[in-house]
Amino acid sequence: MRKNIHPKYYPEATVICACGNTFKVGSTKEIIRTDVCSQCHPFFTGEQRIVDTAGQVERFMRRLERRDVKRGEKDTAEPAGKAGK
């Protein structure tokens, strides 16, 4: 078997969350930074919150607004079109 092929293992690696929470785990990295942990994740806190990734939520909301506007125009145009038939 080959020797020295495994990375160094840190049994007391520190995980630092964006919310400020820190805890220890075993890892091959000494310091791990994360955006969401069990202290701030909506599933564990029971809070309903949208985690936005690169503006996707705003883009989705704009798309919904455009769809609603198009549907509104379509609904007002339909009765006039049906009257001619």
C-alpha positions as CSV (number, residue, x, y, z in Angstrom):
1,M,0.0,0.0,0.0
2,R,1.1,3.5,-0.7
3,K,2.1,5.7,2.2
4,N,1.3,9.4,2.8
5,I,-1.6,9.6,0.4
6,H,-4.3,10.6,2.9
7,P,-4.9,14.3,3.9
8,K,-4.2,15.4,7.5
9,Y,-7.3,14.8,9.7
10,Y,-8.2,17.5,12.3
11,P,-10.4,16.0,15.0
12,E,-11.2,19.5,16.4
13,A,-11.9,21.4,13.2
14,T,-13.8,24.6,13.8
15,V,-17.0,25.4,11.8
16,I,-17.9,29.1,11.6
17,C,-21.4,30.0,10.3
18,A,-22.4,33.4,8.8
19,C,-24.8,33.9,11.8
20,G,-21.8,33.7,14.2
21,N,-22.4,30.2,15.5
22,T,-19.3,28.1,15.9
23,F,-18.9,24.4,16.7
24,K,-16.3,21.6,16.5
25,V,-16.3,18.6,14.1
26,G,-13.7,16.2,12.7
27,S,-12.6,17.2,9.2
28,T,-9.7,17.4,6.7
29,K,-9.9,21.2,6.9
30,E,-8.9,23.1,10.0
31,I,-11.5,25.9,9.6
32,I,-14.8,25.5,7.7
33,R,-17.0,28.5,6.9
34,T,-20.6,28.0,6.0
35,D,-23.7,30.2,5.2
36,V,-26.3,28.2,7.1
37,C,-26.2,26.0,10.2
38,S,-28.7,24.3,12.5
39,Q,-29.0,27.4,14.6
40,C,-30.1,29.6,11.7
41,H,-31.6,27.2,9.1
42,P,-35.4,27.8,8.6
43,F,-36.1,24.0,8.9
44,F,-34.6,23.9,12.5
45,T,-35.8,27.3,13.7
46,G,-39.4,27.0,12.4
47,E,-39.1,30.4,10.8
48,Q,-40.2,30.9,7.3
49,R,-37.5,32.7,5.4
50,I,-36.3,32.7,1.8
51,V,-32.6,32.2,1.4
52,D,-31.7,34.1,-1.8
53,T,-29.0,32.8,-4.0
54,A,-27.6,35.3,-6.5
55,G,-30.9,37.2,-6.9
56,Q,-32.9,34.2,-8.0
57,V,-35.9,35.2,-5.8
58,E,-36.2,38.7,-7.2
59,R,-35.9,37.3,-10.8
60,F,-38.6,34.8,-10.1
61,M,-40.9,37.5,-8.6
62,R,-40.4,39.7,-11.6
63,R,-41.3,36.8,-13.9
64,L,-44.5,36.2,-11.9
65,E,-45.4,39.9,-12.2
66,R,-44.9,39.9,-16.0
67,R,-47.0,36.7,-16.2
68,D,-49.8,38.3,-14.2
69,V,-49.7,41.4,-16.4
70,K,-49.9,39.3,-19.6
71,R,-52.8,37.3,-18.1
72,G,-54.6,40.5,-17.2
73,E,-54.3,41.8,-20.8
74,K,-55.4,38.5,-22.2
75,D,-58.5,38.4,-19.9
76,T,-59.6,41.8,-21.0
77,A,-59.1,41.0,-24.7
78,E,-60.9,37.7,-24.7
79,P,-64.5,38.9,-24.2
80,A,-64.3,41.2,-27.3
81,G,-62.8,38.3,-29.4
82,K,-65.5,35.9,-28.3
83,A,-68.4,38.3,-29.1
84,G,-67.4,38.3,-32.8
85,K,-67.8,34.5,-33.1
